[in-house]
């Protein structure tokens, strides 16, 4: 066993001991995608309910194998362990890394990964085959771009995009991204009801995992069937530029297949427009990026300021660190 794997096993064992102690709660941390990570006490009873909901939906049975390759400091990693304990799954423990399937000779029944891990695995022939052999693969912790979704579309087994957060103790809805039943809409689990508030943001009533109804900052469209939904973007990721509301995620999605270097879209105060679109990029070739944006984006979506950075700010779980990106844009002094 490699050193990193051994250290990670010890962290898992510490969490299992914490799960089995007399306390009825465990400490988890939010990911910090829209601010500083925050501690949160989570009910073990509700976490067990969440685990059963996922295992039932995916038809996981005692003795099935589950790959743990996500940090156990956060809810996604903790819930893989809880699912294993609740449903008597056999854990395969790999320290979080870009290639979690490296060194494995047989695919697990179930795996939870972030998009970066899936993309990296696709680029290795052996790992790609193992990835395709996973019976139930769930992908969360970040947006699945169009290119990655196309790569997975013909996979023979089930591949799902997840929707959830720390406050919902992992996901409360899944979206199939491959096969004949692939869908652009998330389907909530049984016992989960959704609606929208006055902002068009998703509200969640899930008594098995949340004691109270939860109002999110995710702007959504609800399907005419009243059950399924799809994400438009976060209300706090809207740039109001000259009276036009621009969703950061939609701009990034449009650029993702055209820009081959790490980047992030953010905003900055502007005396004329109110807010301007700003692009942070790990490159010094700003003129080429400006031309790319002119070709790919509507005029009102185009960044008015391009900032070269050493590294795009991300959270510990690999999500865009939106507040930090805003700070970089606000503090930047054009030459």
Kinemage of the C-alpha trace (Angstrom):
@kinemage 1
@onewidth
@group {chain A} dominant
@subgroup {mainchain}
@vectorlist {calphas} color= white
{ca unk a 1} P 0.000 0.000 0.000
{ca unk a 2} L 1.337 3.430 -0.953
{ca unk a 3} L 2.037 5.973 1.780
{ca unk a 4} L -0.809 8.270 0.701
{ca unk a 5} L -3.252 5.354 0.679
{ca unk a 6} L -2.129 4.270 4.169
{ca unk a 7} L -2.614 7.785 5.535
{ca unk a 8} L -6.034 7.986 3.909
{ca unk a 9} L -7.018 4.613 5.403
{ca unk a 10} L -6.215 6.018 8.843
{ca unk a 11} L -8.503 9.000 8.183
{ca unk a 12} L -11.278 6.612 7.131
{ca unk a 13} L -10.772 4.515 10.263
{ca unk a 14} L -10.966 7.679 12.384
{ca unk a 15} L -14.289 8.589 10.772
{ca unk a 16} L -15.673 5.064 11.250
{ca unk a 17} L -14.744 5.239 14.933
{ca unk a 18} L -16.472 8.615 15.154
{ca unk a 19} L -19.545 7.159 13.456
{ca unk a 20} L -19.687 4.311 15.975
{ca unk a 21} L -19.294 6.454 19.106
{ca unk a 22} L -22.170 7.534 21.352
{ca unk a 23} L -22.677 10.959 19.745
{ca unk a 24} L -25.649 11.330 17.440
{ca unk a 25} L -23.902 13.850 15.156
{ca unk a 26} L -20.673 14.176 13.186
{ca unk a 27} L -18.824 17.297 12.097
{ca unk a 28} L -18.653 18.048 8.361
{ca unk a 29} L -17.450 21.067 6.402
{ca unk a 30} L -19.061 22.837 3.466
{ca unk a 31} L -16.952 22.974 0.302
{ca unk a 32} L -16.421 26.745 0.267
{ca unk a 33} L -17.407 27.284 -3.373
{ca unk a 34} L -19.196 30.566 -2.574
{ca unk a 35} L -17.248 31.606 0.516
{ca unk a 36} L -15.216 30.253 3.376
{ca unk a 37} L -15.802 26.566 4.254
{ca unk a 38} L -18.089 26.333 7.261
{ca unk a 39} L -18.395 23.604 9.897
{ca unk a 40} L -21.765 21.884 10.217
{ca unk a 41} L -23.016 19.212 12.596
{ca unk a 42} L -24.819 16.456 10.698
{ca unk a 43} L -27.246 13.947 12.194
{ca unk a 44} L -26.097 10.341 11.892
{ca unk a 45} L -29.718 9.252 11.612
{ca unk a 46} L -30.331 11.536 8.628
{ca unk a 47} L -27.014 10.537 7.023
{ca unk a 48} L -28.078 6.894 7.277
{ca unk a 49} L -31.395 7.811 5.621
{ca unk a 50} L -29.490 9.516 2.797
{ca unk a 51} L -27.317 6.432 2.341
{ca unk a 52} L -30.365 4.156 2.068
{ca unk a 53} L -32.010 6.470 -0.480
{ca unk a 54} L -28.965 6.291 -2.757
{ca unk a 55} L -28.438 2.556 -2.316
{ca unk a 56} L -32.110 1.847 -3.015
{ca unk a 57} L -32.179 4.073 -6.109
{ca unk a 58} L -29.028 2.442 -7.507
{ca unk a 59} L -30.029 -1.088 -6.425
{ca unk a 60} L -26.826 -1.633 -4.447
{ca unk a 61} L -26.786 -4.914 -2.520
{ca unk a 62} L -24.745 -6.303 0.416
{ca unk a 63} L -21.394 -7.514 -0.855
{ca unk a 64} L -21.209 -5.043 -3.739
{ca unk a 65} L -17.957 -3.081 -3.893
{ca unk a 66} L -17.732 0.695 -3.455
{ca unk a 67} L -14.718 2.825 -4.388
{ca unk a 68} L -13.867 5.557 -1.894
{ca unk a 69} L -11.616 8.122 -3.590
{ca unk a 70} L -12.995 11.403 -2.197
{ca unk a 71} L -11.779 13.292 0.919
{ca unk a 72} L -13.535 12.137 4.080
{ca unk a 73} L -13.371 15.655 5.501
{ca unk a 74} L -16.334 16.528 3.290
{ca unk a 75} L -19.811 15.089 3.002
{ca unk a 76} L -19.266 13.322 -0.353
{ca unk a 77} L -16.457 11.153 1.015
{ca unk a 78} L -18.158 10.556 4.348
{ca unk a 79} L -21.322 9.386 2.622
{ca unk a 80} L -19.474 6.754 0.583
{ca unk a 81} L -18.328 5.259 3.891
{ca unk a 82} L -21.811 5.532 5.413
{ca unk a 83} L -23.368 3.799 2.404
{ca unk a 84} L -20.876 0.978 2.809
{ca unk a 85} L -21.743 0.576 6.495
{ca unk a 86} L -25.514 0.891 6.030
{ca unk a 87} L -25.748 -1.463 3.028
{ca unk a 88} L -22.783 -3.735 3.925
{ca unk a 89} L -20.776 -2.829 0.850
{ca unk a 90} L -17.096 -3.714 0.554
{ca unk a 91} L -14.985 -0.541 0.524
{ca unk a 92} L -12.076 -0.137 -1.855
{ca unk a 93} L -10.049 2.740 -0.422
{ca unk a 94} L -7.849 4.905 -2.634
{ca unk a 95} L -6.377 8.229 -1.534
{ca unk a 96} L -7.988 11.123 -3.447
{ca unk a 97} L -6.024 11.719 -6.656
{ca unk a 98} L -6.527 12.344 -10.355
{ca unk a 99} L -6.299 8.618 -11.232
{ca unk a 100} L -8.276 6.740 -8.545
{ca unk a 101} L -8.593 3.591 -10.699
{ca unk a 102} L -4.809 3.242 -11.157
{ca unk a 103} L -3.600 -0.063 -9.747
{ca unk a 104} L -7.035 -1.689 -9.736
{ca unk a 105} L -7.560 -4.908 -11.681
{ca unk a 106} L -11.346 -5.058 -11.406
{ca unk a 107} L -13.939 -2.318 -11.508
{ca unk a 108} L -15.986 -1.612 -8.374
{ca unk a 109} L -19.755 -1.991 -8.460
{ca unk a 110} L -20.209 1.619 -7.354
{ca unk a 111} L -17.994 4.705 -7.452
{ca unk a 112} L -18.411 8.407 -6.695
{ca unk a 113} L -15.974 10.741 -8.463
{ca unk a 114} L -15.502 14.390 -9.346
{ca unk a 115} L -15.318 15.396 -13.040
{ca unk a 116} L -11.537 15.831 -12.951
{ca unk a 117} L -11.044 12.217 -11.824
{ca unk a 118} L -13.347 10.920 -14.556
{ca unk a 119} L -11.604 12.983 -17.242
{ca unk a 120} L -8.163 11.804 -16.106
{ca unk a 121} L -9.301 8.166 -16.071
{ca unk a 122} L -10.640 8.458 -19.623
{ca unk a 123} L -7.174 9.380 -20.856
{ca unk a 124} L -5.659 6.034 -19.801
{ca unk a 125} L -6.753 2.937 -21.732
{ca unk a 126} L -6.772 0.551 -18.727
{ca unk a 127} L -8.538 3.041 -16.451
{ca unk a 128} L -11.036 3.917 -19.177
{ca unk a 129} L -12.059 0.264 -19.423
{ca unk a 130} L -12.436 0.010 -15.639
{ca unk a 131} L -14.498 3.202 -15.660
{ca unk a 132} L -16.817 1.733 -18.289
{ca unk a 133} L -17.169 -1.451 -16.219
{ca unk a 134} L -18.415 0.376 -13.092
{ca unk a 135} L -22.073 -0.597 -12.767
{ca unk a 136} L -23.149 2.640 -11.047
{ca unk a 137} L -20.917 5.706 -11.460
{ca unk a 138} L -22.024 8.979 -9.890
{ca unk a 139} L -20.259 12.247 -10.694
{ca unk a 140} L -20.564 15.324 -8.499
{ca unk a 141} L -18.693 18.224 -6.965
{ca unk a 142} L -18.672 20.269 -10.161
{ca unk a 143} L -20.253 20.797 -13.561
{ca unk a 144} L -19.952 18.054 -16.178
{ca unk a 145} L -19.073 19.872 -19.373
{ca unk a 146} L -20.401 18.946 -22.803
{ca unk a 147} L -17.160 17.288 -23.905
{ca unk a 148} L -17.058 14.957 -20.899
{ca unk a 149} L -20.732 14.119 -21.254
{ca unk a 150} L -20.181 13.126 -24.891
{ca unk a 151} L -17.275 10.874 -23.859
{ca unk a 152} L -19.544 9.027 -21.429
{ca unk a 153} L -22.680 8.905 -23.546
{ca unk a 154} L -22.037 5.428 -24.977
{ca unk a 155} L -20.800 3.809 -21.755
{ca unk a 156} L -22.551 0.454 -21.232
{ca unk a 157} L -23.366 0.909 -17.536
{ca unk a 158} L -25.107 3.651 -15.573
{ca unk a 159} L -23.489 7.086 -15.304
{ca unk a 160} L -25.196 9.786 -13.253
{ca unk a 161} L -24.717 13.475 -12.524
{ca unk a 162} L -25.646 14.323 -8.929
{ca unk a 163} L -27.390 17.315 -7.397
{ca unk a 164} L -26.939 18.005 -3.714
{ca unk a 165} L -24.937 19.850 -1.087
{ca unk a 166} L -23.588 19.451 2.417
{ca unk a 167} L -26.874 20.685 3.859
{ca unk a 168} L -28.774 17.870 2.099
{ca unk a 169} L -26.185 15.295 3.236
{ca unk a 170} L -25.020 14.559 -0.316
{ca unk a 171} L -27.299 14.344 -3.353
{ca unk a 172} L -31.101 14.415 -3.389
{ca unk a 173} L -31.483 14.062 -7.169
{ca unk a 174} L -29.706 12.307 -10.043
{ca unk a 175} L -29.549 12.878 -13.811
{ca unk a 176} L -28.747 10.022 -16.202
{ca unk a 177} L -26.106 11.138 -18.695
{ca unk a 178} L -25.704 8.021 -20.834
{ca unk a 179} L -27.757 5.401 -22.605
{ca unk a 180} L -31.169 5.574 -24.219
{ca unk a 181} L -32.690 7.095 -21.078
{ca unk a 182} L -30.153 9.953 -20.832
{ca unk a 183} L -31.841 13.116 -19.597
{ca unk a 184} L -31.153 16.821 -19.212
{ca unk a 185} L -33.359 16.944 -16.111
{ca unk a 186} L -32.563 15.885 -12.539
{ca unk a 187} L -34.993 13.446 -10.941
{ca unk a 188} L -35.411 13.813 -7.161
{ca unk a 189} L -35.479 10.739 -4.936
{ca unk a 190} L -38.763 9.526 -3.504
{ca unk a 191} L -39.852 11.583 -0.466
{ca unk a 192} L -38.084 14.662 -1.929
{ca unk a 193} L -40.349 17.496 -3.088
{ca unk a 194} L -39.201 20.641 -4.857
{ca unk a 195} L -40.513 24.106 -5.726
{ca unk a 196} L -39.131 27.563 -6.490
{ca unk a 197} L -39.131 30.760 -4.457
{ca unk a 198} L -39.786 34.319 -5.675
{ca unk a 199} L -36.252 34.481 -7.180
{ca unk a 200} L -36.748 31.306 -9.198
{ca unk a 201} L -34.409 29.437 -6.851
{ca unk a 202} L -34.899 25.805 -5.851
{ca unk a 203} L -36.533 24.960 -2.540
{ca unk a 204} L -36.196 21.428 -1.195
{ca unk a 205} L -38.468 19.577 1.200
{ca unk a 206} L -36.721 16.328 2.084
{ca unk a 207} L -37.743 15.284 5.609
{ca unk a 208} L -35.644 12.091 5.511
{ca unk a 209} L -32.416 14.099 5.225
{ca unk a 210} L -33.319 17.660 6.315
{ca unk a 211} L -35.331 18.504 9.410
{ca unk a 212} L -36.435 21.766 7.781
{ca unk a 213} L -37.170 22.836 4.230
{ca unk a 214} L -34.118 24.261 2.493
{ca unk a 215} L -33.980 27.258 0.171
{ca unk a 216} L -31.007 27.235 -2.197
{ca unk a 217} L -29.392 29.919 -4.354
{ca unk a 218} L -29.664 27.690 -7.432
{ca unk a 219} L -31.916 29.149 -10.108
{ca unk a 220} L -33.809 26.310 -11.773
{ca unk a 221} L -36.420 25.438 -14.337
{ca unk a 222} L -38.976 22.879 -13.188
{ca unk a 223} L -40.256 20.421 -15.798
{ca unk a 224} L -43.992 20.511 -16.607
{ca unk a 225} L -44.261 17.178 -14.749
{ca unk a 226} L -43.619 19.118 -11.529
{ca unk a 227} L -40.903 16.695 -10.399
{ca unk a 228} L -37.810 17.032 -12.540
{ca unk a 229} L -35.659 20.163 -12.739
{ca unk a 230} L -32.573 21.569 -14.395
{ca unk a 231} L -30.069 24.139 -13.190
{ca unk a 232} L -29.797 27.565 -14.819
{ca unk a 233} L -27.111 28.923 -12.474
{ca unk a 234} L -26.611 30.366 -9.018
{ca unk a 235} L -28.425 33.589 -8.215
{ca unk a 236} L -25.223 34.911 -6.626
{ca unk a 237} L -23.351 34.085 -9.864
{ca unk a 238} L -25.370 36.556 -11.900
{ca unk a 239} L -23.613 39.582 -13.403
{ca unk a 240} L -25.949 42.568 -13.872
{ca unk a 241} L -24.180 44.444 -16.649
{ca unk a 242} L -26.004 47.436 -18.086
{ca unk a 243} L -29.328 45.934 -17.047
{ca unk a 244} L -28.579 42.569 -18.715
{ca unk a 245} L -28.433 39.582 -16.345
{ca unk a 246} L -25.599 37.267 -17.334
{ca unk a 247} L -25.190 33.832 -15.733
{ca unk a 248} L -21.537 33.052 -15.070
{ca unk a 249} L -22.024 29.300 -15.549
{ca unk a 250} L -23.610 29.804 -18.978
{ca unk a 251} L -20.688 31.940 -20.160
{ca unk a 252} L -18.187 29.362 -18.888
{ca unk a 253} L -20.079 26.529 -20.552
{ca unk a 254} L -20.070 28.358 -23.888
{ca unk a 255} L -16.295 28.897 -23.657
{ca unk a 256} L -15.294 25.519 -22.272
{ca unk a 257} L -14.789 23.801 -25.627
{ca unk a 258} L -13.033 26.804 -27.170
{ca unk a 259} L -10.518 27.725 -24.464
{ca unk a 260} L -7.743 25.204 -23.815
{ca unk a 261} L -6.271 26.778 -20.662
{ca unk a 262} L -7.762 26.993 -17.145
{ca unk a 263} L -10.076 30.001 -16.772
{ca unk a 264} L -12.922 31.391 -14.697
{ca unk a 265} L -15.539 34.042 -15.319
{ca unk a 266} L -16.199 36.534 -12.543
{ca unk a 267} L -17.359 40.149 -12.147
{ca unk a 268} L -16.156 43.570 -11.043
{ca unk a 269} L -17.865 46.835 -10.218
{ca unk a 270} L -18.105 49.268 -13.131
{ca unk a 271} L -19.230 52.910 -12.900
{ca unk a 272} L -21.022 52.782 -16.251
{ca unk a 273} L -22.477 49.262 -16.408
{ca unk a 274} L -22.866 48.549 -12.698
{ca unk a 275} L -20.933 45.286 -13.102
{ca unk a 276} L -18.616 44.066 -15.851
{ca unk a 277} L -17.719 40.549 -17.007
{ca unk a 278} L -14.132 39.598 -16.098
{ca unk a 279} L -12.105 36.580 -17.231
{ca unk a 280} L -9.347 35.123 -15.063
{ca unk a 281} L -7.016 32.931 -17.079
{ca unk a 282} L -3.842 30.907 -16.600
{ca unk a 283} L -2.200 32.374 -19.678
{ca unk a 284} L -0.443 35.517 -20.837
{ca unk a 285} L -1.870 35.298 -24.380
{ca unk a 286} L -4.715 37.667 -23.608
{ca unk a 287} L -5.167 39.001 -27.153
{ca unk a 288} L -5.846 35.482 -28.450
{ca unk a 289} L -8.367 34.895 -25.660
{ca unk a 290} L -10.053 38.193 -26.436
{ca unk a 291} L -10.465 37.130 -30.069
{ca unk a 292} L -11.813 33.746 -28.958
{ca unk a 293} L -14.448 35.424 -26.789
{ca unk a 294} L -15.444 37.705 -29.675
{ca unk a 295} L -16.030 34.641 -31.840
{ca unk a 296} L -17.831 32.505 -29.229
{ca unk a 297} L -19.905 34.895 -27.139
{ca unk a 298} L -22.723 37.367 -27.682
{ca unk a 299} L -21.503 40.964 -27.346
{ca unk a 300} L -23.026 41.517 -23.904
{ca unk a 301} L -21.443 38.297 -22.533
{ca unk a 302} L -17.887 39.188 -23.592
{ca unk a 303} L -15.367 39.949 -20.839
{ca unk a 304} L -14.316 43.593 -20.688
{ca unk a 305} L -11.278 42.774 -18.560
{ca unk a 306} L -8.838 39.854 -18.888
{ca unk a 307} L -6.573 39.064 -15.926
{ca unk a 308} L -3.623 36.686 -16.154
{ca unk a 309} L -3.200 34.650 -12.946
{ca unk a 310} L -0.761 31.974 -11.813
{ca unk a 311} L -3.613 29.675 -10.790
{ca unk a 312} L -7.389 29.782 -11.037
{ca unk a 313} L -8.729 29.813 -7.455
{ca unk a 314} L -10.506 26.594 -6.466
{ca unk a 315} L -11.770 25.038 -3.268
{ca unk a 316} L -10.259 21.949 -1.644
{ca unk a 317} L -12.821 19.865 -3.525
{ca unk a 318} L -11.933 21.378 -6.903
{ca unk a 319} L -14.928 23.701 -7.337
{ca unk a 320} L -14.423 27.296 -8.517
{ca unk a 321} L -13.765 29.580 -5.524
{ca unk a 322} L -16.162 32.293 -6.669
{ca unk a 323} L -15.606 34.795 -3.846
{ca unk a 324} L -11.836 34.596 -4.208
{ca unk a 325} L -12.174 35.136 -7.963
{ca unk a 326} L -14.252 38.266 -7.290
{ca unk a 327} L -11.604 39.515 -4.859
{ca unk a 328} L -8.857 39.060 -7.461
{ca unk a 329} L -10.925 41.006 -10.007
{ca unk a 330} L -11.720 43.794 -7.514
{ca unk a 331} L -8.093 44.184 -6.422
{ca unk a 332} L -6.600 44.118 -9.931
{ca unk a 333} L -5.002 47.382 -11.024
{ca unk a 334} L -4.882 47.681 -14.838
{ca unk a 335} L -1.593 48.991 -16.165
